[in-house]
């Protein structure tokens, strides 16, 4: 907690004869982060992949192509024995590919034929109303044939040119089929041009167009049935082979990682050197396992980490299981550096706290809790589960604040006696209890806490929460700076902000007569000088941001009030304006209630989440956090579908 795992740099040296065993062992224990070897200015060369790399890579590409085509998704399946899988892999993969090729080729040929039929049908449609066999449009020596569309009836115009013609005209589509003697072709063409004649290609088939189209429809139906049958067969193949594909992908991925590992390793003619990092508490396990698997033929040495190398140390979080989902929030910003404080555990507290303070409604908390548990159960994704866990934590906090605020979907649970009479609550007989008078604005503190009646008090309270949160950031920044540059630097860069704040507070107390004002002013000046020495001119420029940063936390009450007003407006429209009318209006009122609260539920995820996140990233992190650490990525694989 609060700092990443301690890492040890280790160099593994051995004879090439045991490189296979070494790579296998490192992969199996899955704790060693290999540093990529750079062969510049070195007598060592980057190693060559193991002999099976090409074969494994080819099978993996083949399998993933099939998996992508079939749309195989990760799912929970029984684990398969790797020895059996390897024994069956080649034969089963070939059989799968053959079955799939056969079905897909047949399906492709049918789909190609469908496209041909659609194209032919499209060409035939203009001729459907013209009762001429398509073979009669061609093959004449003394006749010219014009087939196409015109802008109107050309009967009178063609009669003016010749009486020796045959014309079919469809007034609906303005399609013509005109047969004239060859010697009149030019005159007719000239006349047709005046009628904006557009030639249509006559399909190269024989028979009446309507009969051919009927045959096409019949053939299309038959083909569609065959395609449906083939799709069912392909779906069956997916069902039969999905477990095999998932498991084979896993063992081939593992083998591919191993076979290509030498590309990250320094080698000479007879030896290899692997440089990398291992969590300090796993170092002895790694050395013991390597010694056992190679019969002591590799030498592992622990390396000192210099200050310059600290930037290269891969960072692994070191958080308890309950706080791990919040590492996702850290990764969205930046992973901490190796010597930096990891604030994941603090975010585990403050993020749900701020979220719950903003939303604070029992109804929305229960809805979103159900949603989070449902998604977590239905969606098998390593990326989704942490987010759902965070949502669950936030809704627990929302539920607690919902009880404190006494709110359910915007309805107050307790009745309240105010200056304008009694405001009824949702629970009959549940009366608001007056506790004590707030020193701010004379507001009465009550249980439940009615946010809309305690605005001034809550604004001041949230600003004070902001002051505390920001100063926690300065304290963490002080610790970070002390580790990096010593006490004096930490005091000037981060401690100076706290001294300035103390000076401001004492000066205010002096102003109201509790202390001599000079005490506060003197401390403020000391802090100001420290700030200039620590931060330079940037410090005084950023000094006013102390106030804006603190006021930024008033969004904890402001955004919450907006949610209450949206919910109250929905309730008002649904049950006070529409419901009393009865009949169909009552149904409409229910729909307004459901839709309105569904919309506010979506907003209840987005708005409190974004504002709670902003307070972490912008107001808190900027006081102490730098980030940018390299991710610890151990060489290995976590098996899901296979076991050895």
C-alpha positions, 0 to 999 in steps of 0.5 A: 500500500502507498508504494509499488512493489519493491523490484530487484534487477537480475541478470541470468547468464548461462550456456546456450544448451540450457536456454530452452529450459531457462526460457520455459522456466521463466515463462512458467513462473511468470514473474520475470520482466525481461528487458529488451536487449539493445545490441548497439555497441556490444559484442553480444547479438540479439538471439534467434528464435527457436526452430519451431517459431515459424511453424507455431506462428503459421498455425497461430495465424491460421487459427486466429483467422478461423477464430475471427471468421467464426466470431469466437468470443472468450467464455468459461469452458472446462480446461483442456489437457495440453498434451492431448491438445498438442497430440490432436492439434495438427489433425484437428486444425486441418479437419476444421479448416477443410470443413470450413473451406468446403462450407464457405466455398459452397456458400460463396458460390451461391452468394455469387450466383445470387448477385448474378440473378439480382443483376439479371433481374434488374436488367430484365425489369424494364422489358417485363411489360413488353411481350417480346421474346428476348431472342427477337431483339437481335440477329437482323441484317435489314432491321435496326432495333432500338430498346430504351427509354424516351420522354413520351409517346413517339408513335406519331413521330415514327409514323411521320418517318416510315410506316414500316416499323414495329413499336412496343411502348410501356407508358408507365416506364416509358420503355420502347422496343422499336424495330425499323428498316436499316435505311431509316435508322439514322432518321429514327435515331435523330428523332429519338434523340429529340425524345431523350432516348436512353438505350438499355442493354438487352439481356443476353438470354432467351424467353419472355422477361416475365417468365425469366424473372419468375424463374429467377425468383424461384432459383433465388428462393432455392439458393437462399434455403441452401445458404441458410442451411450452410450457415447453420452448418458453419454455426454447428462447426463453431459450436463443435470447435469453439473450445478447441479454438480457444484452448489451441489459441492459448497453447500456441500463444504460449509457445509463440512467446517462448519461441520468440523470447530469444529476440529479447535476449543477448547471445554470443556463440555459446552463452546467453544473457537475460536482463530483467526485473523480478519482485524482490520477494520473488527473487529467491523463488526464481533462482531456486526454480532456475537452478532446479530446472537447469541443474545449476547451469545458469548463474543469476546475479542481483544488480544494484539499482542506481538513481539513474536506473530508477526511471527504468524500473517496471512498476507493479502495484502493491494493493490489497484485493479490495482496493485493486479495482481502483488501479484502473482509475490510476492507469487512466491517469498514469501509473506511479513511478517506482519511488513515488507514492501510489495513491490507489488506497486513498482513491479507494476512500475518497472517490466513492466518498465524493461520488456518494456525497454528490448522488446520495439517493437510496433509489438510484443506489439500489438501481445502479447496484442491481445494474452493476451486479448484473453486468458483472455476472453477464459480461465476462471481461477483465476490463469490465469487472473492475469498473463494475466493482468501482460502481458497486463501491460508489453505490454503497457510499451513495446508499449510506448518504441516501440514508443520511439525506433521507432521499428516494428517487428525489422524494424526501423520506421524512416530513419537514416543518418549514416556514411555508408549512409542512412538506410531507415525506414519503414515509408516513410518520417519519418526522425530520429531527432538529439537531442544532443550529449551524453557525453558518447562516443560522440554518438548522442541522437536521436528520435527515439532512435536507440538502435543499434547506442547508445549502450555505452550510453544505457549501462551506462544509464541502469547501473545508473538505476540499482544503483537507483533501488538498493538504493531504496532497501537499503532505504526500508531495512533501513525502515524495520530494523528501525521498527524491531531493531531501528535507529542505527541497520538500519543505520549500516546494510543498511545506511552503504551501502549508505554511502559507495556509497557516499564515492565512488562517492565523491572519483571519483569526487576527482579523476577527480579534482572536490573535494579533494579526501580525502573527498570521501576516509574519507566518504568511510572509515566511511561507511566501518567501519559502514558496518563491525559493521552492517553486520560483515565480510559478509559486506566487502565480499559482497562489490564488489557485488555493482558493479556486481549488478549494471552491471546486469542491463545492460541486459536491453539493452543487451537482447533487442539488441538480440531480435532486431538482431533476428527480423532483421535476420528474416526480412533479410532472408525473404524479402532480400534473398528469396522474390526477387526470386518471385514465390514459393520463395515468399510464402516461404519468407512469411512462414519464416517471420511468423514462425521467428516472431512467434518464436521471439514472444514466446522468447519475453514473456520468455526472457524479463519476466525472466530477469525483474523478476531476477532484482526484485528477485536477485538485488532488493529484496536481499537488503531489503526483507525477506518474509515468511509471513503466508497467511491470509485464512479467514474461509468462501467461495466465492460463484460462483454457488449458492445464498441464 
